Amino acid sequence: MAKALVALTVWLCLALPAAAAQVTDAKKKPVRPAWSELTPAQQKILAPLASEWDAMDATRRKKWVSIAQRYPKMKPQQQQRLQKNMTDWAKLAPEQRKAARDKYQGLEELPPDKRREVTAQWKRYQQSLAANPELSPSDAPAPPETQGAETAPPPADPGTATAGTPAPAQ
């Protein structure tokens, strides 16, 4: 019994520092891809996010790289929309981005019938904007309020964006 206790103590003394060193090494690894590792085409597409790139985690960077890869296949309207959304997103303060993500997550957690209702209201709002092309979204009236959600859906995170609907994120 004493030998087992000594062996366990020795093992813990050897194993714990090694595990701690691995955790420290993992923290030192740079997040990839770095801005300099992007192709010139990717840098051009993702230019609105250049100043934010170093603050992004690896997951968000990979999602943006994926969007940049799909970019050449997008219709010109989709490309313009993506560029505008990236620029708008980059202008938001970190608290505003977090609030938008939280609101989007709250909408994702709504029951299916409420989600359909919010989606329908959002489509009506978008159609009202399209009917008045002289209005920009910043000039337009606020989107309709919904039960169970504070407002219409915020811009989606790239992690939730689909190929046809790119959306801003950090």
C-alpha positions as CSV (number, residue, x, y, z in Angstrom):
1,M,0.0,0.0,0.0
2,A,2.8,2.4,0.9
3,K,4.6,1.6,-2.3
4,A,1.5,2.3,-4.3
5,L,1.0,5.6,-2.6
6,V,4.7,6.6,-3.3
7,A,4.3,5.5,-6.9
8,L,1.1,7.6,-7.3
9,T,2.8,10.6,-5.7
10,V,5.8,10.3,-8.0
11,W,3.5,9.9,-11.0
12,L,1.5,13.0,-10.1
13,C,4.7,15.0,-9.6
14,L,5.8,14.0,-13.1
15,A,2.5,14.1,-14.9
16,L,1.1,17.4,-13.7
17,P,4.0,19.6,-14.7
18,A,4.0,18.0,-18.1
19,A,0.2,18.5,-18.5
20,A,0.6,22.1,-17.4
21,A,3.4,22.7,-20.0
22,Q,1.1,21.4,-22.7
23,V,-1.6,23.8,-21.8
24,T,0.8,26.7,-21.7
25,D,2.2,25.6,-25.2
26,A,-1.4,25.5,-26.5
27,K,-1.9,29.1,-25.4
28,K,1.2,30.3,-27.1
29,K,0.2,29.0,-30.5
30,P,-0.8,31.8,-32.9
31,V,-4.4,31.8,-34.1
32,R,-4.4,30.7,-37.8
33,P,-4.8,31.7,-40.5
34,A,-2.9,35.0,-39.9
35,W,-3.8,37.9,-42.1
36,S,-0.4,37.5,-43.9
37,E,-1.3,33.8,-44.7
38,L,-4.4,34.8,-46.7
39,T,-4.1,35.1,-50.4
40,P,-4.2,38.5,-51.9
41,A,-7.7,37.8,-53.3
42,Q,-8.9,36.8,-49.8
43,Q,-7.3,39.9,-48.3
44,K,-9.1,42.0,-50.8
45,I,-12.5,40.4,-50.1
46,L,-12.0,40.5,-46.4
47,A,-10.5,44.0,-46.3
48,P,-13.2,45.4,-44.1
49,L,-12.2,43.0,-41.4
50,A,-8.5,43.6,-41.6
51,S,-8.3,45.7,-38.4
52,E,-10.3,43.1,-36.5
53,W,-8.6,40.0,-37.8
54,D,-6.0,39.7,-35.0
55,A,-8.8,39.8,-32.4
56,M,-10.8,36.9,-34.0
57,D,-10.6,33.4,-32.8
58,A,-9.7,30.6,-35.2
59,T,-13.3,29.5,-35.7
60,R,-14.4,32.9,-36.9
61,R,-11.3,33.3,-39.1
62,K,-12.0,29.9,-40.8
63,K,-15.6,30.8,-41.4
64,W,-14.6,34.1,-43.0
65,V,-12.1,32.3,-45.2
66,S,-14.8,29.9,-46.2
67,I,-17.0,32.9,-47.2
68,A,-14.2,34.4,-49.1
69,Q,-13.8,31.2,-51.0
70,R,-17.5,31.3,-52.0
71,Y,-17.3,35.0,-52.9
72,P,-16.3,34.7,-56.6
73,K,-19.3,32.4,-57.2
74,M,-21.7,34.9,-55.7
75,K,-23.9,37.2,-57.8
76,P,-22.7,40.8,-57.9
77,Q,-25.7,41.8,-55.6
78,Q,-24.6,39.2,-53.1
79,Q,-21.0,40.4,-53.2
80,Q,-22.1,44.0,-52.7
81,R,-24.3,43.0,-49.8
82,L,-21.5,41.0,-48.2
83,Q,-19.0,43.9,-48.5
84,K,-21.5,46.3,-47.0
85,N,-22.4,43.9,-44.1
86,M,-18.7,43.3,-43.4
87,T,-18.1,47.1,-43.3
88,D,-21.1,47.7,-41.1
89,W,-20.1,44.9,-38.7
90,A,-16.5,46.1,-38.4
91,K,-17.9,49.6,-37.4
92,L,-19.9,48.1,-34.5
93,A,-18.5,48.3,-31.0
94,P,-17.7,44.9,-29.3
95,E,-20.7,45.3,-27.0
96,Q,-23.0,45.9,-30.0
97,R,-21.7,42.7,-31.7
98,K,-22.2,40.7,-28.6
99,A,-25.8,42.0,-28.3
100,A,-26.5,41.1,-31.9
101,R,-25.1,37.6,-31.4
102,D,-27.1,37.2,-28.2
103,K,-30.3,38.3,-29.9
104,Y,-29.7,36.0,-32.8
105,Q,-29.1,33.1,-30.4
106,G,-32.3,34.0,-28.6
107,L,-34.2,33.8,-31.9
108,E,-32.6,30.4,-32.6
109,E,-34.0,29.1,-29.3
110,L,-37.6,30.2,-30.1
111,P,-40.2,27.5,-30.7
112,P,-40.6,26.7,-34.4
113,D,-44.0,28.5,-34.7
114,K,-42.6,31.7,-33.1
115,R,-39.5,31.5,-35.3
116,R,-41.8,31.2,-38.4
117,E,-43.7,34.3,-37.2
118,V,-40.6,36.3,-36.8
119,T,-39.3,35.2,-40.2
120,A,-42.6,36.2,-41.8
121,Q,-42.4,39.6,-40.2
122,W,-38.8,40.0,-41.2
123,K,-39.7,39.2,-44.8
124,R,-42.5,41.8,-44.7
125,Y,-40.1,44.4,-43.4
126,Q,-37.6,43.6,-46.1
127,Q,-40.3,43.9,-48.7
128,S,-41.3,47.3,-47.3
129,L,-37.7,48.4,-47.8
130,A,-37.6,47.1,-51.3
131,A,-40.8,48.9,-52.1
132,N,-39.2,52.2,-51.1
133,P,-35.7,52.1,-52.8
134,E,-35.1,55.7,-51.9
135,L,-35.0,54.7,-48.2
136,S,-31.9,53.2,-46.8
137,P,-32.3,50.7,-44.0
138,S,-31.0,53.3,-41.6
139,D,-33.8,55.7,-42.7
140,A,-36.5,53.1,-42.6
141,P,-38.9,52.6,-39.8
142,A,-38.0,50.1,-37.1
143,P,-38.8,46.5,-38.0
144,P,-42.0,45.1,-36.4
145,E,-41.9,44.0,-32.8
146,T,-42.7,40.3,-32.0
147,Q,-43.9,38.4,-29.1
148,G,-41.1,36.3,-27.7
149,A,-38.4,38.3,-29.4
150,E,-37.5,41.9,-28.9
151,T,-37.1,42.8,-32.6
152,A,-36.6,41.3,-36.0
153,P,-33.5,39.1,-36.4
154,P,-30.2,40.9,-36.3
155,P,-27.5,40.2,-38.9
156,A,-26.5,36.5,-38.7
157,D,-23.1,35.3,-37.6
158,P,-21.0,33.8,-40.4
159,G,-21.2,30.5,-38.6
160,T,-24.9,30.5,-39.3
161,A,-24.7,32.1,-42.8
162,T,-25.6,30.0,-45.7
163,A,-24.0,30.0,-49.1
164,G,-26.7,32.3,-50.5
165,T,-27.0,34.6,-47.5
166,P,-23.6,35.8,-46.3
167,A,-23.8,37.8,-43.1
168,P,-21.4,39.9,-41.1
169,A,-19.5,38.7,-38.1
170,Q,-16.3,39.4,-36.3
